[in-house]
Amino acid sequence: MSYVVVSLFTFIAVYLLIPVTKRWAERLGVVDRPNSRKIHSRPIPLSGGLAIYLGTNVTLFLFFDITPLHIALSWGGFILLLIGLVDDWYKSKGQDFPAWAKLIGQVASAALVYMIGIRFFGIRQFWTEEGLYLFPNWLAFIATVIWIVAFVNMINFLDGMDGLAGGITVISSLTLFTIAILRQQADVAVLAVILIGGSLAFLRHNFHPATIFLGDAGSMFLGYAIGVTSLYGAMKSATAVTFLVTILAFGVPFFDTIQVVFARLRAGIPIYHADKRHVHHRLLKTGLTQTQAVLVIYAIGIGFSILSLALYLFSS
């Protein structure tokens, strides 16, 4: 099956599922209500992630054999989906879901990835392809968990403006797809185009003015999906180049998370405490509209992706 067909099928599946999940969220009151920190002015359903998760897994199970990558996306993603939906329900009631509970779920989903064989196996010496240093099991586990949990939270942190997290996922997944094609990794390429199709369908409803949000369930699932995909494809036995190529492919969420974490630490507040220190908030303060700010961040994301691909081609 061609990559275009796979992506198109996922697009259609998610596009058709979004109205269903939207009605479900509205009926149960799982909506993001406006407050002093929020940009939107009316309640928005928090069910976009559920549509993306279902559409992604429908595509995988209808058209492809079961692989460790698919198991990770289905079951690990399900763990995060459940925790995220509970978190979204709490938020819709004006309550806070414990951060430690979310972290436990994130670590559990990452541990599942490790147990089914998607993990860091070692690191090659600097810029060469020789001298692979194999990690002991404990170090491979820690590295795998940190990698997955970091991606889960990077996309979760970034999801603060209409069209932002979904658009950056499309740009970064397109970069992953290109690298997978160059490396002849068909399974990674398939998952990348599935994420592209699902995210584009979501963007049709989420670009400003949004009628549906990802919710924590969706942002954590997307972060988990791209973290697992990147680990399976490029980072199982990393070099300095593959590490830098992958970081650049996700440059926007990576560097935004870094600056937000340091800003919150300097302010003496918990790093998981939501505020207006993200790059999109800073762009809005310059006088840009939501759409303009998102397009600027898209352009930055494309720039990072071009640098990532150029570095990969230069080092090949």
C-alpha positions in Angstrom: 0.0 0.0 0.0 1.4 3.4 -1.0 2.3 6.0 1.6 -0.2 8.5 0.1 -3.1 6.0 0.5 -2.1 5.2 4.1 -2.0 8.9 5.0 -5.2 9.6 3.2 -7.1 6.8 4.9 -5.9 8.0 8.3 -7.0 11.5 7.4 -10.5 10.4 6.4 -10.8 8.2 9.6 -9.8 11.0 12.0 -11.8 13.5 10.1 -14.9 11.4 10.4 -14.2 10.6 14.1 -13.7 14.2 15.2 -17.5 15.2 15.1 -18.3 12.0 17.1 -15.7 12.6 19.8 -16.7 16.3 19.9 -20.3 15.4 20.7 -19.1 12.9 23.3 -17.0 15.6 25.0 -19.7 18.2 24.9 -22.2 15.8 26.3 -20.0 14.8 29.3 -18.7 18.4 29.8 -15.1 17.5 29.0 -14.3 20.9 27.6 -11.5 23.5 28.1 -13.1 26.5 29.8 -11.7 30.0 29.4 -9.7 31.6 32.3 -7.0 34.3 32.8 -4.3 32.1 31.2 -6.3 30.8 28.2 -6.4 32.6 24.9 -9.9 31.2 23.8 -13.1 32.8 25.0 -15.6 29.9 25.0 -15.6 26.2 26.1 -13.8 23.9 23.6 -14.2 20.1 23.5 -11.0 18.3 24.6 -11.4 15.2 22.5 -9.2 15.6 19.4 -6.6 13.2 20.8 -9.2 10.5 21.1 -10.0 10.8 17.4 -6.3 10.7 16.4 -5.6 7.7 18.6 -8.6 5.8 17.2 -7.9 6.7 13.6 -4.2 5.8 13.9 -4.9 2.4 15.3 -7.7 1.6 12.9 -5.3 2.2 10.1 -2.6 0.1 11.7 -4.8 -2.9 12.4 -6.7 -2.9 9.1 -3.8 -2.7 6.8 -0.6 -3.9 8.5 0.8 -6.8 10.3 1.3 -6.4 14.1 4.8 -5.4 14.9 6.5 -4.1 18.2 6.1 -0.6 16.8 2.3 -1.1 16.4 2.0 -2.7 19.9 3.8 0.3 21.4 1.5 2.7 19.7 -1.7 0.8 20.6 -1.1 -0.2 24.2 1.4 2.4 25.4 -0.8 5.0 23.7 -3.8 3.6 25.4 -2.2 4.1 28.8 -1.5 7.7 28.0 -5.0 8.2 26.4 -6.7 7.0 29.6 -4.6 9.1 31.9 -5.0 12.1 29.6 -8.7 11.8 29.5 -8.9 11.7 33.2 -6.7 14.7 33.4 -8.9 16.5 30.9 -12.0 15.6 32.9 -10.4 17.1 36.0 -9.5 20.3 34.2 -13.0 20.6 32.8 -14.2 20.7 36.4 -11.6 23.3 37.5 -9.5 20.7 39.4 -5.9 19.6 39.0 -5.0 16.0 38.3 -1.9 15.1 40.3 1.3 15.5 38.3 2.8 12.4 39.9 0.0 10.3 38.6 0.6 11.6 35.0 4.3 10.9 35.4 3.6 7.3 36.5 1.5 6.7 33.4 4.2 8.2 31.2 6.9 6.0 32.7 4.6 2.9 32.4 4.1 3.6 28.7 7.8 4.1 28.2 8.6 0.9 30.1 6.3 -1.0 27.8 8.3 0.4 24.8 11.5 -1.0 26.4 10.0 -4.4 27.2 8.9 -5.0 23.7 12.3 -4.3 22.3 12.2 -0.6 21.2 15.1 0.9 23.2 18.5 2.5 23.2 20.9 -0.3 22.7 24.1 1.8 22.8 26.0 4.7 21.4 28.6 4.9 18.7 31.7 6.9 19.3 31.3 10.5 18.2 30.9 10.9 14.4 31.9 7.4 13.4 29.9 4.3 12.7 32.5 2.2 14.5 33.0 1.3 18.1 29.5 0.7 19.4 29.3 0.9 23.1 26.4 -1.3 24.3 24.5 0.0 27.2 23.9 -2.3 30.3 20.2 -3.1 30.7 19.7 -0.5 33.5 21.2 2.3 31.4 19.3 1.3 28.3 16.1 1.3 30.4 16.8 4.8 31.9 17.7 6.3 28.5 14.6 4.9 26.8 12.3 6.1 29.5 13.8 9.6 29.6 13.6 9.8 25.8 9.9 8.8 25.6 8.8 10.9 28.7 10.7 13.9 27.3 8.8 13.8 24.0 5.5 13.2 25.8 6.0 16.4 27.8 7.5 18.5 25.0 4.4 18.2 22.9 2.2 18.6 25.9 4.0 21.8 26.8 3.8 23.1 23.3 0.0 22.6 23.0 -1.1 26.1 23.9 -2.4 27.7 20.8 -4.8 26.8 17.9 -3.0 24.7 15.3 0.4 24.7 17.0 1.0 21.2 18.3 -0.8 19.5 15.3 1.1 21.6 12.8 4.5 21.0 14.4 3.7 17.3 14.5 3.1 17.4 10.7 6.4 19.2 10.0 8.4 17.0 12.3 6.8 13.7 11.1 7.5 14.7 7.5 11.1 15.1 8.5 11.0 11.6 10.1 9.4 10.2 7.0 12.1 11.6 4.7 14.9 10.3 6.9 13.1 6.9 7.1 12.9 6.7 3.3 16.6 7.6 3.0 17.4 4.8 5.5 15.0 2.4 3.9 13.0 2.0 7.1 9.5 1.3 5.6 7.8 0.7 9.0 9.0 4.0 10.4 7.9 5.8 7.2 4.4 4.2 7.5 3.9 5.4 11.0 5.2 8.9 10.1 2.7 9.3 7.3 -0.1 8.0 9.6 0.8 10.7 12.0 0.8 13.3 9.2 -2.6 12.2 7.9 -4.2 12.2 11.4 -2.7 15.5 12.4 -3.8 17.2 9.2 -7.4 16.0 9.7 -7.3 17.4 13.3 -5.8 20.7 12.0 -8.9 21.1 9.8 -10.9 21.6 13.0 -8.1 23.0 15.2 -6.6 25.8 13.2 -7.7 29.2 14.4 -10.5 29.6 15.3 -10.4 26.0 16.8 -13.6 24.0 17.4 -11.8 21.2 19.2 -8.5 20.8 21.2 -6.1 17.9 21.6 -6.5 17.8 25.3 -3.7 16.3 27.4 -4.8 12.9 26.1 -4.0 14.0 22.5 -0.8 16.0 23.2 0.7 13.2 25.2 -0.3 10.6 22.6 1.3 12.6 19.8 4.5 13.2 21.8 4.6 9.5 22.7 4.1 8.5 19.0 6.9 10.7 17.7 9.2 9.7 20.5 8.7 6.0 19.9 9.0 6.5 16.1 12.2 8.5 16.4 13.7 5.9 18.8 12.7 3.0 16.6 14.1 4.7 13.5 17.2 6.8 14.3 18.2 6.5 17.9 18.4 2.8 18.8 22.2 3.1 18.5 22.9 6.7 18.5 25.9 8.8 17.3 26.4 12.5 17.9 25.0 13.1 14.4 21.8 11.0 14.7 21.1 12.6 18.1 21.5 16.1 16.7 19.5 15.2 13.6 16.6 14.0 15.7 16.7 17.0 18.1 16.7 19.4 15.2 13.7 17.6 13.6 11.8 18.5 16.8 13.6 21.8 17.3 10.5 23.9 18.2 9.2 21.7 21.1 12.7 20.9 22.3 14.0 24.4 22.6 10.7 25.8 23.8 10.6 23.2 26.6 14.2 24.0 27.6 13.6 27.7 27.9 10.3 27.2 29.7 11.8 24.8 32.2 14.7 27.2 33.0 12.4 30.2 33.2 10.1 28.3 35.7 13.1 27.2 37.8 14.4 30.7 38.0 11.0 31.9 39.0 10.9 29.2 41.7 7.7 27.5 40.5 7.3 23.8 39.6 8.2 23.0 36.0 4.8 21.4 35.4 3.0 24.6 36.5 1.3 26.2 33.4 2.1 29.8 32.7 2.7 32.2 29.8 6.4 31.7 29.3 6.1 29.7 26.1 7.4 31.1 22.7 3.8 31.4 21.4 2.9 33.6 24.4 6.0 35.7 23.8 5.0 36.2 20.2 1.5 37.3 21.1 3.0 39.9 23.4 4.8 41.5 20.4 1.4 42.2 18.8 1.0 39.2 16.5 -2.3 37.6 16.1 -2.8 33.9 16.9 -2.6 32.9 13.3 0.5 35.0 12.6 2.3 33.6 15.7 1.5 30.0 14.7 2.8 30.6 11.1 6.0 32.1 12.5 6.5 29.0 14.6 5.7 26.8 11.6 8.4 28.6 9.7 10.9 28.1 12.5 9.9 24.4 12.6 10.5 24.1 8.8 13.9 25.8 9.3 14.9 23.3 12.0 13.7 20.4 9.7 15.8 21.6 6.8 18.8 21.8 9.1 18.1 18.3 10.3 17.9 16.9 6.8 21.0 18.8 5.6 23.0 17.5 8.5 21.8 14.0 7.9 22.7 14.1 4.2 26.1 15.8 4.9 27.0 13.1 7.4 25.8 10.1 5.2 
